[in-house]
Amino acid sequence: MTTDELKEFCAALPGAQAVLYGAPSNILVVEVSGKKFAYFKTSAPEQWRFSLRVSAERFIELTDMPGVKPARYMGRFHWVTIVDVTRFPADYLAELVQDSYARAVASLTRAQRATIG
């Protein structure tokens, strides 16, 4: 899966929207009702590195894989960074994104979840 395909996949989830934050953070955040579930780094040297939230078990599993590391500042909350998404299995990446999205939706209020549909 390419970076563009991954951005489209994330944005296609119900209620998801992409928000671009400029300097100094330089990230493209994908969120649902204000809850972030994924983001891309948009500046060099880490351009298009992809981060998402995972379960504690998957955090340990993924950080043992080459090309995956704890996300800067967010690792303590079980966020991982995938250095090159094109080298990562597409179906597994899609599963991780959907899990991160589901975690974000679960943290919303009942009224917010009802507006997503």
Stockholm file with secondary structure:
# STOCKHOLM 1.0

chainA/1-117         MTTDELKEFCAALPGAQAVLYGAPSNILVVEVSGKKFAYFKTSAPEQWRFSLRVSAERFIELTDMPGVKPARYMGRFHWVTIVDVTRFPADYLAELVQDSYARAVASLTRAQRATIG
#=GR chainA/1-117 SS CCHHHHHHHHHTSTTEEEEEECTTTCEEEEEETTEEEEEEECSTTSTTCEEEECCHHHHHHHHTSTTEEECTTTGGGTEEEESCGGGSCHHHHHHHHHHHHHHHHHTSCHHHHHHHC
#=GC SS_cons         CCHHHHHHHHHTSTTEEEEEECTTTCEEEEEETTEEEEEEECSTTSTTCEEEECCHHHHHHHHTSTTEEECTTTGGGTEEEESCGGGSCHHHHHHHHHHHHHHHHHTSCHHHHHHHC
//
